[in-house]
Amino acid sequence: MALLISIIIPTYNRAHLISDALNSVIAQTYTNWECIVVDDGSTDNTEDILASYVRKDNRFQYYHRPVERLKGASTCRNIGFEISKGSCIQYLDSDDLISDNKLQEQIMILKNTSAYSIATCRWGRFSTIDDEKLMIENLESYHSFDSVELFLTALIHSKGYFPIHSYLIKRELIEKSGGWNEYLSLNDDTEFLMRLFVNTKNICFSTKAIVYYRYGNTTNLSSHNHKQKVIDMINSFNMIECLLKIRFKVKTVYYIEKIKDEIYTNVMRNFPNLIEENKFFFINQLNSRPIKEKMKSRLKSILKNGK
């Protein structure tokens, strides 16, 4: 009997885009799926659009986030998981797409692996449904891995991530690792995935499946221009770093240090005071600054404080 796959889609005011995502679900060659859409309080006509899909295909389910639950996509994903019945979980944002063979190709890979395996696949970018899709090719992460450490090293050399819908995840792995952190306003996907990775036995790569990430969306929460989001990002990577150090029994995690380099540059540009407030987090970045930069900083301190 074919395994049930639960596709979980959080949404908020994406009435103009969500049909593209839902149509990519309908087009799946693998048919034993349920698609759970959890609305975060949309004020557009998302409900009308979902009602038409639910009427046409009973594999679609539509829910509103209860008012007593914390607002946010992570909460909606957790609600979807709580409702779901699938043996494997496919997270999908309401403006992204999956190729019609995505579920078929990845479930074939996962069905004979351990309960703590994850499938990945190729990915590309697009702006509108009619645009040519830009494939991201020749990444070091486009392989299967039996070592999470090697996977993370390859990942940092491959744009640093796979989009969340690249993954097909076994239910047992999520149950062991825990759901999405509903209190993070930024980097919630990386924090969630890292908790999965420390429990993962195998990363299985599909050469045929593809997902597409929509760029140019002004409502995307990945901006580094909001101070609280930047603080959440730093705190989340603090948690991730501690987790990986415990998992791999090391003092320094290469994956984290490379990400810290990028964060340091962005934070120094936008919120330099956060560097001092998080100096232990950025200790290696501070120690590796050029001598002239350190002397200039020290001179400013002397002129300001007289010592």
CORHUGI-V8350 format. One record per residue. N is the residue number from 1. RES is the residue in one small letter. SS is DSSP state (A for helix, B for strand, O for the rest). PHI is phi in radians with two decimals (none if undefined). NEAR is the number of other C-alpha atoms within 8 Angstrom. Layout:
n: <N,N>
res: <RES,RES>
ss: <SS,SS>
phi: <PHI,PHI>
near: <NEAR,NEAR>
This chain:
n: <1,2,3,4,5,6,7,8,9,10,11,12,13,14,15,16,17,18,19,20,21,22,23,24,25,26,27,28,29,30,31,32,33,34,35,36,37,38,39,40,41,42,43,44,45,46,47,48,49,50,51,52,53,54,55,56,57,58,59,60,61,62,63,64,65,66,67,68,69,70,71,72,73,74,75,76,77,78,79,80,81,82,83,84,85,86,87,88,89,90,91,92,93,94,95,96,97,98,99,100,101,102,103,104,105,106,107,108,109,110,111,112,113,114,115,116,117,118,119,120,121,122,123,124,125,126,127,128,129,130,131,132,133,134,135,136,137,138,139,140,141,142,143,144,145,146,147,148,149,150,151,152,153,154,155,156,157,158,159,160,161,162,163,164,165,166,167,168,169,170,171,172,173,174,175,176,177,178,179,180,181,182,183,184,185,186,187,188,189,190,191,192,193,194,195,196,197,198,199,200,201,202,203,204,205,206,207,208,209,210,211,212,213,214,215,216,217,218,219,220,221,222,223,224,225,226,227,228,229,230,231,232,233,234,235,236,237,238,239,240,241,242,243,244,245,246,247,248,249,250,251,252,253,254,255,256,257,258,259,260,261,262,263,264,265,266,267,268,269,270,271,272,273,274,275,276,277,278,279,280,281,282,283,284,285,286,287,288,289,290,291,292,293,294,295,296,297,298,299,300,301,302,303,304,305,306,307>
res: <m,a,l,l,i,s,i,i,i,p,t,y,n,r,a,h,l,i,s,d,a,l,n,s,v,i,a,q,t,y,t,n,w,e,c,i,v,v,d,d,g,s,t,d,n,t,e,d,i,l,a,s,y,v,r,k,d,n,r,f,q,y,y,h,r,p,v,e,r,l,k,g,a,s,t,c,r,n,i,g,f,e,i,s,k,g,s,c,i,q,y,l,d,s,d,d,l,i,s,d,n,k,l,q,e,q,i,m,i,l,k,n,t,s,a,y,s,i,a,t,c,r,w,g,r,f,s,t,i,d,d,e,k,l,m,i,e,n,l,e,s,y,h,s,f,d,s,v,e,l,f,l,t,a,l,i,h,s,k,g,y,f,p,i,h,s,y,l,i,k,r,e,l,i,e,k,s,g,g,w,n,e,y,l,s,l,n,d,d,t,e,f,l,m,r,l,f,v,n,t,k,n,i,c,f,s,t,k,a,i,v,y,y,r,y,g,n,t,t,n,l,s,s,h,n,h,k,q,k,v,i,d,m,i,n,s,f,n,m,i,e,c,l,l,k,i,r,f,k,v,k,t,v,y,y,i,e,k,i,k,d,e,i,y,t,n,v,m,r,n,f,p,n,l,i,e,e,n,k,f,f,f,i,n,q,l,n,s,r,p,i,k,e,k,m,k,s,r,l,k,s,i,l,k,n,g,k>
ss: <O,O,O,O,B,B,B,B,B,B,B,O,O,O,O,O,O,A,A,A,A,A,A,A,A,A,O,O,O,O,O,O,B,B,B,B,B,B,B,O,O,O,O,O,O,A,A,A,A,A,A,A,A,A,A,A,O,O,O,B,B,B,B,B,O,O,O,O,O,O,O,O,A,A,A,A,A,A,A,A,A,A,A,O,O,O,O,B,B,B,B,O,O,O,O,O,B,B,O,O,O,A,A,A,A,A,A,A,A,A,O,O,O,O,O,O,B,B,B,B,B,B,B,B,B,B,O,O,O,O,O,O,O,B,B,B,O,O,O,O,O,O,O,O,B,O,O,A,A,A,A,A,A,A,A,A,O,O,O,O,O,O,O,A,A,A,O,B,B,B,A,A,A,A,A,A,A,O,O,O,O,O,O,O,O,O,O,A,A,A,A,A,A,A,A,A,A,O,O,O,O,B,B,B,B,B,B,B,B,B,B,B,B,B,O,O,O,O,O,O,O,O,O,O,O,O,A,A,A,A,A,A,A,A,A,A,A,A,A,A,A,A,A,A,A,A,A,A,O,O,O,O,O,A,A,A,A,A,A,A,A,A,A,A,A,A,A,A,A,A,O,O,A,A,A,A,A,O,O,O,O,O,A,A,A,A,A,O,O,O,A,A,A,A,A,A,A,A,A,A,A,A,A,A,A,O,O>
phi: <none,-1.19,-1.21,-1.42,-1.90,-1.74,-1.72,-1.99,-2.16,-1.44,-2.59,-2.68,0.90,-2.05,-1.00,-1.40,-2.19,-1.14,-1.07,-1.06,-1.13,-1.16,-1.16,-1.23,-1.27,-1.01,-1.33,-1.05,-1.27,-1.53,-1.83,-1.56,-2.35,-2.16,-2.09,-1.89,-1.79,-2.02,-1.54,-1.57,1.90,-1.04,-1.96,-1.66,-1.69,-0.96,-1.05,-1.11,-1.12,-1.14,-1.03,-1.21,-1.21,-1.12,-1.15,-1.41,-2.56,-1.30,-1.35,-1.54,-2.28,-2.27,-2.33,-1.75,-1.07,-1.02,-1.10,-1.41,-1.58,-1.07,-1.19,2.48,-1.11,-1.12,-1.07,-1.09,-1.14,-1.14,-1.08,-1.04,-1.15,-1.07,-1.43,-1.14,-2.17,-1.26,-1.35,-2.24,-2.09,-2.04,-1.47,-2.55,-1.34,-1.34,-2.07,-1.86,-2.36,-2.19,-1.14,-1.15,-1.78,-1.03,-1.15,-1.06,-1.17,-1.37,-1.18,-1.11,-1.25,-1.42,-1.11,-1.93,-1.90,-1.20,-1.14,-1.93,-1.91,-2.25,-1.85,-2.10,-2.81,-1.22,-2.60,-2.58,-2.07,-2.68,-1.87,-2.22,-1.07,-1.60,-1.27,-1.19,-1.52,-1.62,-1.38,-1.64,-1.99,0.99,-1.59,-1.10,-1.38,-1.40,-2.64,-1.54,-2.39,-1.68,-2.05,-1.16,-1.03,-1.16,-1.08,-1.15,-1.12,-1.12,-1.12,-1.17,-1.62,-2.28,1.22,1.52,-2.90,-1.86,-1.00,-1.00,-1.40,-1.18,-1.56,-2.05,-2.15,-1.27,-1.00,-1.04,-1.19,-1.20,-1.10,-1.30,-1.61,1.71,-1.42,-1.31,-1.36,-1.36,-1.72,-1.49,-1.66,-2.67,1.24,-1.15,-1.22,-1.13,-1.07,-1.10,-1.13,-1.13,-1.17,-1.20,-1.08,-1.18,-1.85,-1.41,-1.61,-2.47,-1.91,-1.88,-1.69,-1.75,-1.38,-1.74,-1.31,-2.46,-2.16,-2.21,-1.82,-1.45,-1.90,1.42,-1.53,-1.25,-1.63,-1.10,-1.55,-1.50,-1.20,-1.75,-1.72,-1.97,-1.02,-1.11,-1.16,-1.15,-1.08,-1.06,-1.10,-1.06,-1.10,-1.17,-1.26,-1.05,-1.10,-1.08,-1.07,-1.07,-1.09,-1.22,-1.10,-1.16,-1.13,-1.76,1.00,-2.28,-1.54,-2.32,-1.88,-0.96,-0.97,-1.20,-1.11,-1.17,-1.20,-1.03,-1.00,-1.20,-1.08,-1.00,-1.08,-1.19,-1.21,-1.05,-1.29,-1.80,-2.43,-1.03,-1.13,-1.23,-1.12,-1.12,-1.17,-2.17,-1.14,-1.28,-1.15,-1.72,-1.01,-1.23,-1.19,-1.16,-1.24,-1.71,-1.08,-1.02,-1.01,-1.07,-1.12,-1.13,-1.14,-1.10,-1.11,-1.13,-1.09,-1.05,-1.12,-1.14,-1.14,-1.39,-1.85,1.31,-2.73>
near: <2,4,8,11,12,15,12,15,15,15,13,8,10,12,10,5,9,10,9,11,15,9,8,12,10,6,7,13,8,8,5,8,11,13,12,14,13,16,13,13,8,11,6,8,9,11,7,7,10,9,9,8,9,12,7,6,7,7,8,11,10,11,8,8,12,5,5,4,7,7,8,8,9,11,13,15,14,10,10,13,8,6,6,9,6,12,11,12,13,12,12,13,10,12,11,12,11,12,11,10,11,13,12,10,11,13,9,8,11,12,6,6,8,8,8,12,15,13,15,13,14,14,13,12,12,13,8,6,6,4,7,5,8,7,7,9,5,5,8,9,10,10,7,9,10,7,8,13,7,8,11,9,10,10,13,12,10,10,6,8,7,9,8,8,11,13,13,15,12,13,11,9,14,11,8,7,9,8,8,11,10,9,4,10,10,10,11,13,8,7,13,12,8,9,12,11,8,10,10,12,10,13,14,13,10,12,7,9,13,12,15,13,12,11,7,5,6,4,4,6,6,6,7,8,7,7,8,7,12,12,9,12,12,8,8,12,10,9,9,11,10,8,10,11,12,8,7,7,7,7,5,6,10,7,9,9,9,9,10,10,9,8,8,11,8,9,12,11,7,7,9,9,7,10,12,7,6,8,9,5,6,11,8,6,10,8,6,6,8,6,6,6,8,9,8,8,8,8,8,8,10,9,8,6,6,6,5>
